[in-house]
Amino acid sequence: MTASQTAEITGLYRYPIKGLTPEALPRVTLRRGETLPADRRYAIENGPSGFDPEAPAWKPKIQFLMLARNERLASLDSRFDDATNRLTIRNGGEIVATGDLETAAGRAAIEAYFSENFQPELKGPPKVLSGRDHSFSDVARKVVSIINLDSVRAIETMLGGVAVHPLRFRANLYVKGWPAWSELDMVGQTLAIGEARLEVVKRIVRCPATNVDPVTAKRDLEIPPTLSRHLGHMDCGIYAEVIEGGEIGVGDAVAVEEPKLV
């Protein structure tokens, strides 16, 4: 290993409901072939999508409420409790909706809030969707998303020194220690984090969701066009699949494994 191949996890997040608040985690156990526990476990359907919870299959994100089109979602503070399956949504510090997402009554309470407060963005009745262990990811495979903070700093330079909040990228892992953009060349390589192993499978093409400030809920930057002008592509971050499980946490080292000699 070289120093440039080793990074450190500075932030670890899951997103229980697609498009809603990231939840910081100190440590988490990764399992082979799975996302972070409860990551994108639920989504809010925006008009009929054809999603069947008994036979869950990937659907494009345009079928759901999402930051790329519905930036007001960032103004909500949501928290999901694993023990009770209860989602609590606050706006301005006040609880505006709460419900057990595994009960019809609980889902109806959440749906009623969006029905009343997200017109005219709705293309049909909003519906809370769950597919058991299905993940409503932007990609069809179950992945862990990783953002290199040095690449975020490079974007700030491209924007003339404007601060870019890393949570704009809604990653699971945020790491420091890799040179800017070096992660984009890691596709096909294996990352070692303690006992866990992740295979990098894809670069992340950024969408307009990154233009939304996660604190102010304002669409105030043009990150994908900026990437395109400066780099000739709109990629920032990588997707990885868990190929060996293990516990990971903030402060852990992320090493690029050297290929085994045969």
MARTORLO-759910 format. One record per residue: residue in three letters; x, y, z of N, C-alpha, C in turn; residue number from 1. Coordinates in Angstrom, 2 decimals, always signed. Atoms other than C-alpha are relative to their C-alpha. Example, Ala and Ser with C-alpha at 12.3 -4.5 7.8 and 13.67 -1.06 7.14 Angstrom:
// MARTORLO-759910
ala:+0.89:-1.19:+0.00:+12.30:-4.50:+7.80:+0.90:+1.20:+0.00:1
ser:-0.82:-1.19:-0.06:+13.67:-1.06:+7.14:-0.77:+1.09:+0.73:2
//
This chain:
// MARTORLO-759910
met:+0.84:-1.19:+0.00:+0.00:+0.00:+0.00:+0.89:+1.25:+0.00:1
thr:-0.68:-1.29:-0.07:+1.07:+3.58:-0.52:-0.89:+0.95:+0.79:2
ala:+0.77:-0.96:-0.79:-0.01:+6.58:+1.54:-1.18:+0.53:-0.79:3
ser:+1.07:-0.57:+0.83:-2.05:+7.85:-1.39:-1.17:-0.95:-0.17:4
gln:+1.07:+0.98:+0.16:-4.08:+4.64:-1.37:-0.78:-0.21:+1.28:5
thr:+0.67:+0.17:-1.29:-5.15:+4.92:+2.26:-0.75:+1.27:+0.39:6
ala:+0.84:-1.12:-0.42:-7.98:+7.11:+3.47:-0.57:-0.30:+1.37:7
glu:+0.64:+0.16:-1.32:-9.93:+7.61:+6.70:-1.46:+0.39:-0.12:8
ile:+1.43:-0.33:-0.02:-13.69:+7.53:+7.19:-0.23:+1.14:+0.98:9
thr:+0.31:-1.14:-0.85:-14.77:+10.92:+8.52:-1.50:+0.14:+0.27:10
gly:+1.45:-0.07:-0.18:-18.53:+10.47:+8.17:-0.65:-1.27:-0.55:11
leu:+0.70:+1.23:+0.36:-20.92:+7.52:+7.95:-1.49:+0.28:+0.14:12
tyr:+1.40:-0.40:+0.02:-24.56:+8.05:+6.96:-0.88:-1.04:-0.68:13
arg:+1.03:+0.76:+0.70:-27.70:+6.18:+6.04:-1.17:+0.95:-0.29:14
tyr:+1.15:-0.80:+0.43:-30.88:+7.51:+4.42:-1.22:-0.93:+0.00:15
pro:+1.09:+0.97:-0.08:-33.84:+5.43:+5.66:-1.13:+0.26:-0.99:16
ile:+1.05:-0.35:+0.96:-36.33:+7.32:+3.47:+0.64:+0.78:-1.12:17
lys:-0.62:-0.65:+1.15:-35.20:+8.26:-0.02:-0.42:+1.47:-0.07:18
gly:+0.27:-1.42:+0.13:-34.92:+12.05:-0.34:-0.10:+0.76:+1.30:19
leu:+0.12:-0.68:-1.29:-35.24:+12.76:+3.38:+1.35:+0.02:+0.73:20
thr:-1.19:-0.37:-0.77:-32.72:+13.47:+6.15:+1.04:-1.13:+0.11:21
pro:-1.06:+0.97:-0.31:-29.35:+11.70:+6.36:+0.11:-0.20:+1.50:22
glu:-0.18:+0.30:-1.42:-28.74:+9.97:+9.69:+1.43:-0.46:+0.22:23
ala:-1.40:+0.33:-0.28:-25.19:+9.90:+11.04:+0.09:-1.24:+0.89:24
leu:-0.24:+1.21:-0.77:-23.87:+6.61:+12.41:+1.45:-0.02:+0.46:25
pro:-1.39:+0.13:-0.42:-20.75:+6.04:+14.54:+0.66:-1.24:-0.57:26
arg:-0.50:+1.26:+0.54:-20.34:+2.43:+13.44:-1.18:-0.78:-0.58:27
val:+1.06:+0.80:+0.61:-22.29:-0.08:+11.37:+0.61:-1.32:-0.48:28
thr:-0.44:+1.28:+0.50:-22.05:-3.72:+10.36:-0.45:-0.17:-1.45:29
leu:+0.30:+0.25:+1.39:-21.85:-4.33:+6.63:-0.18:-1.49:-0.22:30
arg:+0.23:+1.40:+0.35:-23.22:-7.56:+5.19:+0.18:-0.18:-1.50:31
arg:-0.28:+0.29:+1.40:-22.25:-9.16:+1.91:-1.24:+0.20:-0.86:32
gly:+1.08:-0.20:+0.95:-24.40:-8.00:-0.98:-1.11:+0.94:+0.46:33
glu:+1.04:-0.87:-0.55:-26.33:-5.48:+1.13:+0.48:+1.45:+0.10:34
thr:-0.30:-1.40:-0.29:-26.52:-1.72:+1.65:+0.28:+0.15:+1.49:35
leu:+0.02:-0.26:-1.43:-26.00:-0.08:+5.01:-1.39:-0.36:+0.52:36
pro:+1.31:+0.38:-0.51:-28.81:-1.33:+7.27:-1.03:+1.13:-0.11:37
ala:+1.14:-0.92:+0.17:-32.11:+0.42:+6.35:+0.29:+1.16:-0.94:38
asp:-0.28:-1.09:+0.93:-30.45:+2.61:+3.73:-0.98:-0.04:-1.17:39
arg:+1.02:-0.10:+1.05:-33.15:+3.78:+1.28:-1.02:-1.14:+0.13:40
arg:+0.98:+1.07:-0.24:-35.49:+1.23:+2.88:-1.40:+0.39:-0.48:41
tyr:+1.31:-0.51:+0.42:-38.49:+3.42:+2.04:+0.17:+1.09:-1.05:42
ala:+0.07:-1.12:+0.93:-39.45:+5.86:-0.69:-1.43:+0.51:+0.00:43
ile:+1.34:-0.59:+0.09:-42.38:+8.20:-1.24:-0.35:+0.11:-1.47:44
glu:+0.41:+0.04:+1.40:-44.04:+7.42:-4.54:-0.70:+1.30:-0.38:45
asn:+0.59:-1.23:+0.50:-44.93:+10.50:-6.56:-0.78:-0.33:-1.27:46
gly:+0.79:+0.49:+1.11:-47.73:+9.22:-8.77:+0.25:-1.48:-0.20:47
pro:-0.12:+1.46:+0.14:-48.26:+5.58:-9.77:+1.30:-0.41:-0.68:48
ser:-1.29:+0.46:+0.52:-44.94:+3.79:-10.34:-0.04:-1.44:-0.47:49
gly:+0.06:+1.41:+0.33:-46.05:+0.20:-10.72:+0.84:-0.86:+0.94:50
phe:-0.81:+0.77:-0.95:-43.87:-0.83:-7.77:-0.87:-1.02:+0.73:51
asp:+0.72:+1.08:-0.67:-44.99:-4.17:-6.33:+0.79:-0.44:+1.22:52
pro:-0.76:+0.37:-1.20:-43.92:-4.70:-2.69:+0.18:-1.50:+0.16:53
glu:-0.14:+1.45:-0.08:-44.45:-8.44:-3.10:+1.06:-0.52:-0.97:54
ala:-1.06:+0.35:+0.96:-42.02:-8.54:-6.03:+0.79:+1.26:-0.31:55
pro:-0.67:-1.30:+0.16:-39.84:-5.46:-5.51:+1.04:+0.00:-1.10:56
ala:-0.96:-0.16:+1.09:-37.90:-4.29:-8.52:+0.38:+1.47:-0.10:57
trp:-0.51:-1.37:+0.09:-35.81:-1.20:-9.20:-0.87:+0.86:-0.89:58
lys:+0.71:-1.02:+0.78:-37.59:+1.92:-10.41:+0.85:+1.26:-0.05:59
pro:-0.80:-1.24:+0.08:-36.00:+5.18:-11.62:-0.46:+1.00:+1.04:60
lys:+0.29:-0.93:-1.09:-35.83:+7.95:-9.06:-1.07:+1.03:-0.34:61
ile:+1.04:-0.97:+0.37:-38.20:+10.17:-11.05:-1.38:-0.46:+0.45:62
gln:+1.28:+0.51:-0.49:-40.99:+7.93:-9.70:-0.28:+0.41:+1.45:63
phe:+0.11:-0.29:-1.43:-40.39:+9.23:-6.17:+0.25:+1.49:+0.27:64
leu:-0.42:-1.32:-0.46:-40.17:+12.48:-4.27:+1.51:-0.04:+0.22:65
met:-1.46:+0.02:-0.05:-36.49:+13.44:-4.49:+0.53:+1.42:-0.09:66
leu:-0.59:-1.34:-0.03:-34.16:+16.38:-4.06:+0.29:+0.56:-1.38:67
ala:-0.31:-0.49:+1.34:-33.33:+16.56:-7.75:-1.12:+0.89:-0.53:68
arg:+1.12:-0.80:+0.45:-36.82:+17.97:-8.33:-0.78:+0.66:+1.15:69
asn:+0.82:-0.45:-1.14:-38.28:+18.57:-4.86:+0.91:+0.48:+1.13:70
glu:-1.01:-0.47:-0.96:-35.70:+20.66:-3.00:-0.57:+0.30:+1.37:71
arg:+0.60:-0.30:-1.31:-38.20:+21.50:-0.24:+0.14:-1.15:+0.98:72
leu:-0.22:+1.13:-0.90:-37.56:+18.03:+1.14:+1.14:+0.27:+0.97:73
ala:-1.17:-0.28:-0.84:-34.27:+19.36:+2.51:-0.35:+0.87:+1.20:74
ser:+0.41:-0.84:-1.14:-36.17:+21.74:+4.82:-0.61:-0.83:+1.13:75
leu:+0.59:+0.88:-1.01:-37.63:+18.76:+6.70:+1.10:-0.72:+0.77:76
asp:-0.92:+0.77:-0.84:-35.86:+17.06:+9.59:-0.71:-1.29:+0.37:77
ser:+0.67:+1.28:-0.26:-36.79:+13.37:+9.65:+0.92:-0.93:+0.77:78
arg:-0.74:+1.00:-0.77:-35.74:+10.60:+12.03:-0.78:-1.31:-0.02:79
phe:+0.63:+1.31:+0.06:-36.43:+6.88:+11.71:+0.52:-0.85:+1.14:80
asp:-0.36:+0.86:-1.13:-36.45:+4.54:+14.71:-0.14:-1.45:-0.42:81
asp:+0.01:+1.38:+0.47:-35.50:+0.98:+13.82:-0.87:-0.90:+0.87:82
ala:+0.72:+0.88:-0.92:-37.08:-0.57:+16.91:-1.52:+0.06:-0.21:83
thr:+1.45:-0.18:+0.14:-40.55:+0.84:+16.20:-0.45:+0.24:-1.43:84
asn:+0.30:-0.34:+1.41:-40.33:+1.55:+12.43:-0.71:+1.35:-0.12:85
arg:+0.71:-1.28:-0.02:-41.56:+5.04:+13.32:+0.84:+1.10:-0.64:86
leu:-0.60:-1.18:+0.61:-40.73:+8.01:+11.12:-0.62:+1.23:+0.64:87
thr:+0.46:-1.27:-0.55:-40.96:+11.44:+12.74:+0.57:+1.12:-0.86:88
ile:-0.42:-1.12:+0.85:-40.84:+14.54:+10.53:-0.26:+1.30:+0.74:89
arg:+0.13:-1.32:-0.60:-40.20:+18.01:+11.91:+0.24:+1.07:-1.06:90
asn:-0.23:-1.17:+0.86:-40.39:+21.36:+10.17:+0.07:+1.21:+0.92:91
gly:-0.17:-1.12:-0.92:-39.00:+24.38:+11.97:+0.03:-0.42:+1.45:92
gly:-0.10:+0.50:-1.37:-38.45:+22.24:+15.06:-1.28:-0.63:+0.53:93
glu:+1.28:+0.56:-0.46:-42.11:+21.19:+15.33:-0.33:-1.29:-0.75:94
ile:+0.41:+1.25:+0.63:-43.38:+17.67:+14.67:-1.21:+0.27:-0.89:95
val:+1.10:-0.22:+0.94:-45.57:+17.79:+11.57:-0.62:-1.31:-0.47:96
ala:+0.55:+1.31:+0.37:-46.03:+14.07:+10.93:+0.80:-1.09:+0.69:97
thr:-0.68:+1.15:-0.59:-45.23:+10.77:+12.59:-0.84:-1.24:-0.24:98
gly:+0.75:+1.23:+0.22:-46.16:+7.17:+11.96:+0.91:-1.20:-0.14:99
asp:-0.68:+1.28:+0.18:-45.09:+3.53:+11.99:-0.12:-0.38:-1.47:100
leu:+0.04:+0.22:+1.44:-44.12:+2.87:+8.38:-0.33:-1.43:-0.38:101
glu:+0.40:+1.38:+0.28:-44.96:-0.83:+8.71:-1.48:-0.23:+0.31:102
thr:+1.44:+0.12:-0.19:-48.63:-0.11:+9.48:-0.71:+0.92:-0.99:103
ala:+0.77:-0.81:+0.94:-51.32:+1.24:+7.16:-0.30:+1.37:+0.58:104
ala:+0.33:-1.29:-0.64:-52.28:+3.93:+9.67:+1.22:+0.90:+0.06:105
gly:-1.21:-0.80:-0.08:-48.70:+5.07:+10.11:+0.40:+0.56:-1.36:106
arg:-0.32:-0.48:+1.34:-48.07:+5.27:+6.38:-0.99:+1.08:-0.43:107
ala:+1.02:-0.98:+0.38:-51.35:+7.15:+5.91:+0.29:+1.35:+0.63:108
ala:-0.29:-1.26:-0.68:-50.25:+9.78:+8.45:+1.11:+0.75:-0.73:109
ile:-1.08:-0.63:+0.74:-47.05:+10.44:+6.53:-0.49:+0.47:-1.37:110
glu:+0.52:-0.34:+1.32:-48.83:+10.40:+3.19:-0.89:+1.24:+0.05:111
ala:+0.89:-1.15:-0.13:-51.39:+12.91:+4.44:+0.80:+1.30:+0.08:112
tyr:-0.81:-1.21:-0.09:-48.64:+15.38:+5.30:+0.48:+0.44:-1.37:113
phe:-0.50:-0.37:+1.33:-47.14:+15.25:+1.82:-1.14:+0.39:-0.94:114
ser:+1.16:-0.38:+0.82:-50.58:+15.40:+0.21:-0.39:+1.46:+0.23:115
glu:+0.44:-1.34:-0.37:-51.34:+18.62:+2.06:+1.06:+1.06:-0.25:116
asn:-1.06:-1.01:-0.01:-47.94:+20.29:+1.79:+0.92:-0.01:-1.21:117
phe:-0.90:+0.07:+1.14:-46.31:+19.28:-1.49:-0.71:+0.14:-1.34:118
gln:+0.60:-0.41:+1.26:-48.70:+20.56:-4.10:+0.75:+1.25:-0.48:119
pro:+0.47:+0.82:+1.12:-48.25:+21.23:-6.99:+1.04:-0.98:-0.51:120
glu:-1.06:+0.90:+0.45:-45.16:+18.99:-7.11:-0.48:-1.43:-0.21:121
leu:+0.48:+1.38:+0.07:-47.26:+15.84:-6.80:-0.63:-0.31:-1.34:122
lys:+0.58:+0.48:+1.25:-48.14:+13.87:-9.91:-1.12:-1.02:+0.25:123
gly:+1.03:+0.93:-0.42:-50.58:+11.71:-7.98:+0.08:-0.13:+1.50:124
pro:-0.04:+0.16:-1.45:-51.32:+10.63:-4.41:+1.35:-0.54:+0.47:125
pro:-1.26:+0.53:-0.51:-48.06:+10.22:-2.49:-0.25:-1.28:+0.79:126
lys:+0.17:+1.29:-0.65:-47.56:+6.71:-1.17:+1.34:-0.46:+0.55:127
val:-1.22:+0.54:-0.61:-44.99:+5.34:+1.27:+0.19:-1.44:-0.48:128
leu:-0.29:+1.32:+0.54:-43.35:+2.32:-0.35:+1.07:-0.70:+0.82:129
ser:-0.99:+0.85:-0.64:-41.46:-0.52:+1.28:+0.00:-1.34:-0.72:130
gly:-0.10:+1.30:+0.65:-40.19:-3.73:-0.26:+0.82:-0.97:+0.82:131
arg:-0.76:+0.84:-0.92:-38.87:-5.56:+2.79:+1.48:+0.38:-0.05:132
asp:-1.43:-0.33:+0.02:-35.11:-5.70:+2.14:+0.41:+0.70:-1.29:133
his:-0.30:-0.76:+1.22:-35.37:-3.75:-1.12:+0.61:+1.35:+0.36:134
ser:-0.57:-1.32:-0.19:-33.30:-0.58:-1.42:-0.37:+0.88:-1.18:135
phe:+0.40:-0.94:+1.05:-34.65:+2.40:-3.35:+1.18:+0.87:-0.40:136
ser:-1.21:-0.69:+0.41:-31.21:+3.31:-4.61:-0.19:+0.59:-1.39:137
asp:+0.00:-0.55:+1.35:-30.50:+5.38:-7.70:+0.47:-1.01:-1.04:138
val:-0.47:+1.05:+0.91:-28.93:+2.25:-9.18:-0.64:-1.32:+0.40:139
ala:+0.75:+1.24:-0.21:-30.36:-1.25:-9.51:+0.68:-0.96:+0.98:140
arg:-0.69:+0.92:-0.89:-27.69:-3.02:-7.47:+0.11:+0.61:+1.39:141
lys:-0.14:-0.48:-1.37:-27.25:-2.78:-3.72:+1.44:+0.45:+0.22:142
val:-1.33:-0.59:-0.03:-24.31:-0.48:-3.15:+0.19:+0.87:+1.24:143
val:-0.41:-0.99:-1.00:-22.45:+1.69:-0.67:+0.64:+1.14:-0.79:144
ser:-0.55:-1.14:+0.74:-21.70:+5.20:-1.95:+1.08:+0.69:+0.83:145
ile:-1.19:-0.55:-0.66:-18.38:+6.87:-1.16:+0.38:+1.32:-0.66:146
ile:-0.43:-1.31:+0.48:-17.33:+10.51:-1.47:+1.38:+0.33:+0.58:147
asn:-1.34:-0.45:-0.37:-13.73:+11.72:-1.38:-0.06:+1.50:+0.30:148
leu:+0.12:-1.41:-0.39:-13.63:+15.01:+0.53:+0.99:+0.90:-0.75:149
asp:-0.92:-0.83:+0.79:-10.60:+16.20:-1.44:-0.61:+0.35:-1.35:150
ser:+0.69:-0.32:+1.25:-12.74:+15.99:-4.58:-1.04:+1.09:+0.23:151
val:+0.94:-1.08:-0.33:-15.36:+18.15:-2.86:+0.74:+1.32:+0.10:152
arg:-0.82:-1.22:-0.08:-12.63:+20.68:-2.07:+0.39:+0.48:-1.40:153
ala:-0.35:-0.39:+1.38:-11.63:+20.62:-5.74:-1.18:+0.66:-0.69:154
ile:+1.21:-0.64:+0.57:-15.21:+21.46:-6.70:-0.13:+1.41:+0.53:155
glu:+0.04:-1.36:-0.56:-15.07:+24.43:-4.33:+0.93:+0.93:-0.78:156
thr:-0.93:-0.80:+0.79:-12.06:+25.67:-6.25:-0.57:+0.32:-1.37:157
met:+0.64:-0.21:+1.31:-13.88:+25.21:-9.56:-1.08:+1.09:+0.08:158
leu:+1.08:-0.97:-0.19:-16.71:+27.34:-8.15:+0.50:+1.35:+0.49:159
gly:-0.55:-1.29:-0.42:-14.34:+30.16:-7.21:+0.09:+0.18:+1.48:160
gly:-0.15:-0.09:-1.45:-14.02:+29.32:-3.54:-1.30:-0.09:+0.78:161
val:+1.29:+0.16:-0.69:-17.70:+28.78:-2.75:+0.01:-1.27:+0.82:162
ala:+0.05:+1.18:-0.85:-18.20:+26.40:+0.17:-1.04:-0.99:-0.53:163
val:+0.90:+1.07:+0.45:-19.78:+23.06:-0.82:-0.19:-0.97:+1.15:164
his:+0.30:+0.91:-1.11:-21.48:+21.12:+1.96:+0.09:-1.44:-0.52:165
pro:-0.14:+1.38:+0.50:-20.43:+17.45:+1.57:-1.32:-0.78:-0.05:166
leu:+1.25:+0.76:-0.01:-23.95:+16.24:+2.40:-0.86:+0.26:-1.24:167
arg:+0.68:-0.14:+1.29:-25.08:+17.61:-0.96:+0.07:-1.30:-0.80:168
phe:-0.24:+1.19:+0.80:-23.74:+14.30:-2.31:-0.66:-1.25:+0.58:169
arg:+0.82:+1.06:-0.62:-25.81:+12.10:+0.07:+0.70:-1.36:-0.06:170
ala:-0.78:+1.24:+0.01:-23.07:+9.49:+0.40:-0.19:-0.77:+1.30:171
asn:-0.04:+0.81:-1.22:-22.85:+6.64:+2.88:+1.31:+0.21:+0.75:172
leu:-1.31:-0.20:-0.60:-19.12:+7.06:+3.49:+0.64:+1.26:-0.56:173
tyr:-0.83:-1.14:+0.39:-17.11:+10.29:+3.45:+1.40:-0.29:+0.49:174
val:-1.37:+0.35:-0.35:-13.36:+9.82:+3.40:+0.94:+1.14:-0.32:175
lys:-1.07:-0.95:+0.29:-10.25:+11.98:+3.53:+1.31:-0.76:-0.12:176
gly:-1.32:+0.60:+0.16:-6.71:+11.16:+2.44:+0.33:-0.44:-1.40:177
trp:-0.25:+0.31:+1.41:-7.14:+10.28:-1.22:+0.18:+1.30:-0.76:178
pro:-0.09:-1.19:+0.86:-5.95:+12.84:-3.80:-1.32:+0.21:-0.74:179
ala:+1.23:-0.32:+0.72:-8.82:+14.63:-5.53:-0.11:-0.81:-1.27:180
trp:+0.39:+0.74:+1.20:-10.49:+12.49:-8.20:+0.68:-1.36:-0.15:181
ser:-0.66:+1.30:+0.12:-8.24:+9.46:-7.58:-0.99:-1.15:+0.15:182
glu:+1.00:+1.06:-0.19:-11.33:+7.49:-6.51:-0.66:-0.43:-1.31:183
leu:+0.66:+0.32:+1.26:-12.68:+7.64:-10.06:+0.75:-1.09:-0.77:184
asp:-0.81:+1.03:+0.67:-9.85:+5.32:-11.17:+0.00:-1.32:+0.77:185
met:+0.00:+1.20:-0.84:-10.67:+2.71:-8.51:-1.02:-1.05:-0.43:186
val:+1.00:+0.98:+0.45:-13.44:+0.94:-10.44:+0.70:-1.32:-0.30:187
gly:-0.60:+1.32:+0.16:-12.69:-2.77:-10.31:+0.95:-0.37:+1.12:188
gln:-0.92:+0.28:-1.10:-10.47:-2.44:-7.24:-0.78:-0.32:+1.28:189
thr:+0.60:+0.40:-1.27:-11.13:-3.72:-3.72:+0.47:+0.91:+1.12:190
leu:-0.30:-0.83:-1.15:-11.32:-1.51:-0.64:-0.09:-0.85:+1.27:191
ala:-0.03:+0.74:-1.26:-10.39:-2.94:+2.76:-0.26:+0.97:+1.15:192
ile:+0.32:-0.78:-1.21:-11.99:-1.51:+5.92:-0.14:-1.01:+1.13:193
gly:+0.02:+1.06:-1.01:-11.10:-3.74:+8.85:-0.17:-1.34:-0.68:194
glu:+0.28:+1.30:+0.61:-12.53:-7.16:+8.02:-0.86:+0.11:-1.25:195
ala:+0.90:-0.18:+1.15:-14.92:-5.74:+5.42:+0.79:+0.23:-1.28:196
arg:-0.57:-0.24:+1.32:-14.14:-5.73:+1.72:-1.11:+0.48:-0.92:197
leu:+0.97:-0.57:+0.93:-15.92:-3.62:-0.89:+0.65:+0.10:-1.37:198
glu:-0.49:-0.12:+1.37:-15.48:-3.85:-4.65:-0.63:+1.23:-0.65:199
val:+0.50:-1.21:+0.67:-15.76:-0.53:-6.48:-0.55:-0.41:-1.36:200
val:+0.67:+0.50:+1.21:-18.26:-1.11:-9.29:-0.40:+1.10:-0.98:201
lys:+0.52:-1.02:+0.91:-19.21:+2.27:-10.73:+0.34:+1.38:+0.52:202
arg:-0.09:-1.42:-0.34:-18.51:+5.99:-10.78:-1.41:+0.56:+0.12:203
ile:+1.31:-0.60:-0.20:-21.40:+8.16:-9.61:-0.14:+1.23:-0.88:204
val:+0.32:-1.16:+0.83:-22.83:+10.52:-12.21:-0.93:+0.90:+0.80:205
arg:+0.77:-0.89:-0.87:-24.13:+13.56:-10.36:-1.20:+0.57:-0.74:206
cys:+1.24:-0.55:+0.52:-27.64:+14.90:-10.84:-0.28:+1.34:+0.69:207
pro:+0.28:-1.32:-0.59:-29.28:+18.25:-9.93:-0.26:-0.01:+1.51:208
ala:+0.16:+0.03:-1.45:-29.84:+17.03:-6.35:+1.17:+0.67:+0.71:209
thr:-1.18:-0.60:-0.62:-26.29:+18.22:-5.61:-0.05:+1.52:-0.02:210
asn:+0.14:-1.46:+0.04:-27.36:+21.77:-6.45:-0.74:+0.55:+1.20:211
val:+0.83:-0.42:-1.14:-29.56:+21.85:-3.32:+0.83:+0.02:+1.27:212
asp:-0.69:-0.12:-1.28:-28.03:+23.14:-0.09:-0.79:-0.79:+1.05:213
pro:+0.74:+0.81:-0.97:-28.92:+20.55:+2.61:-0.40:+0.74:+1.26:214
val:+0.34:-0.80:-1.19:-29.10:+23.27:+5.28:-1.12:+0.99:-0.31:215
thr:+0.97:-1.05:+0.33:-31.06:+26.03:+3.53:-1.14:-0.48:-0.88:216
ala:+0.97:+0.55:+0.96:-33.00:+23.83:+1.06:-0.13:+0.88:-1.24:217
lys:+0.00:-0.86:+1.18:-32.12:+26.38:-1.64:+0.80:-0.67:-1.13:218
arg:-0.74:+0.47:+1.17:-31.07:+25.37:-5.16:+0.91:+1.14:-0.43:219
asp:-0.87:-1.18:+0.12:-28.06:+27.67:-5.21:+1.31:-0.23:-0.75:220
leu:-1.23:+0.27:+0.76:-25.25:+25.96:-7.16:-0.33:-0.80:-1.25:221
glu:+0.15:+0.80:+1.21:-24.75:+24.26:-10.51:+1.19:-0.95:-0.08:222
ile:-1.15:+0.89:-0.12:-22.46:+21.38:-9.65:+0.19:-0.90:-1.22:223
pro:-0.26:+0.84:+1.19:-23.04:+18.93:-12.56:+0.53:+0.78:-1.20:224
pro:-0.58:-0.75:+1.12:-22.51:+21.63:-15.23:+1.44:+0.46:+0.28:225
thr:-1.36:-0.41:-0.35:-19.41:+22.81:-13.35:+0.98:-1.15:-0.20:226
leu:-0.85:+1.16:+0.23:-17.98:+19.30:-13.35:+0.22:-0.23:-1.49:227
ser:-0.08:+0.24:+1.44:-18.75:+18.96:-17.05:+0.97:+0.99:-0.66:228
arg:-0.87:-1.01:+0.61:-16.99:+22.24:-17.92:+1.47:-0.25:+0.32:229
his:-1.39:+0.12:-0.43:-13.86:+21.47:-15.93:+0.61:-1.37:-0.26:230
leu:-0.55:+1.35:+0.09:-13.53:+17.70:-16.24:-0.47:-0.77:-1.23:231
gly:+0.53:+0.72:+1.14:-15.56:+16.72:-19.28:-0.93:-1.14:+0.36:232
his:+0.99:+0.98:-0.47:-17.85:+14.51:-17.18:-0.65:+0.56:+1.25:233
met:+0.72:-0.46:-1.19:-20.26:+14.85:-14.25:+0.12:-1.01:+1.14:234
asp:-0.19:+1.04:-1.00:-18.81:+12.12:-12.02:+0.66:+0.57:+1.25:235
cys:-0.61:-0.32:-1.29:-18.06:+12.58:-8.34:-0.44:-1.07:+0.99:236
gly:+0.33:+1.08:-0.92:-17.87:+9.63:-5.97:-0.07:-1.34:-0.71:237
ile:+0.01:+1.36:+0.53:-18.00:+5.87:-6.40:-1.02:-0.85:+0.76:238
tyr:+0.83:+1.03:-0.61:-20.38:+2.99:-5.73:+0.85:-1.24:+0.20:239
ala:-0.71:+1.25:-0.28:-19.03:-0.17:-4.11:-0.98:-1.03:+0.53:240
glu:+0.79:+1.11:-0.51:-20.56:-3.56:-3.40:+0.76:-0.70:+1.12:241
val:-0.62:+0.73:-1.12:-19.89:-5.36:-0.11:+0.21:-1.44:-0.42:242
ile:-0.30:+1.39:+0.38:-18.13:-8.61:-0.97:+0.43:-0.84:+1.21:243
glu:-0.25:+0.68:-1.27:-17.06:-9.47:+2.60:-0.49:+0.93:+1.11:244
gly:+0.59:-0.82:-1.04:-18.95:-8.25:+5.65:+0.97:+0.32:+1.12:245
gly:-0.80:-0.38:-1.15:-17.61:-6.62:+8.76:-0.48:+1.33:+0.56:246
glu:+0.38:-1.26:-0.63:-18.00:-3.70:+11.14:+0.94:+1.10:-0.45:247
ile:-0.80:-1.17:+0.37:-16.85:-0.27:+10.00:-0.48:+1.18:+0.82:248
gly:+0.41:-1.17:-0.76:-16.91:+3.11:+11.68:+0.85:+1.22:-0.30:249
val:-0.72:-1.25:+0.17:-15.80:+6.72:+11.72:+1.39:-0.15:+0.63:250
gly:-1.38:+0.11:-0.45:-12.02:+6.90:+12.06:+0.73:-1.19:-0.56:251
asp:-0.63:+1.18:+0.57:-11.39:+3.58:+10.32:+0.77:+0.34:-1.28:252
ala:-0.78:-0.16:+1.23:-8.78:+3.33:+7.57:-0.68:-0.72:-1.15:253
val:+0.49:+0.60:+1.24:-9.85:+2.61:+3.99:+1.20:-0.17:-0.91:254
ala:-1.19:+0.29:+0.80:-7.10:+0.90:+2.02:-0.39:-0.64:-1.32:255
val:+0.17:+0.65:+1.31:-6.96:-0.02:-1.65:+0.90:-1.23:+0.00:256
glu:-0.80:+1.22:-0.04:-5.88:-3.66:-1.71:+0.83:-0.17:-1.26:257
glu:-0.84:+0.29:+1.16:-2.99:-4.53:-3.94:-0.49:-1.29:-0.65:258
pro:+0.41:+1.22:+0.68:-3.87:-7.12:-6.59:+0.87:-1.18:+0.46:259
lys:-0.76:+1.18:-0.39:-2.89:-10.64:-5.56:+0.80:-0.55:-1.19:260
leu:-0.84:+0.57:+1.04:-0.01:-12.12:-7.52:-0.37:-1.45:-0.23:261
val:+0.35:+1.39:+0.32:-0.82:-15.35:-9.32:+1.13:-0.64:-0.77:262
//
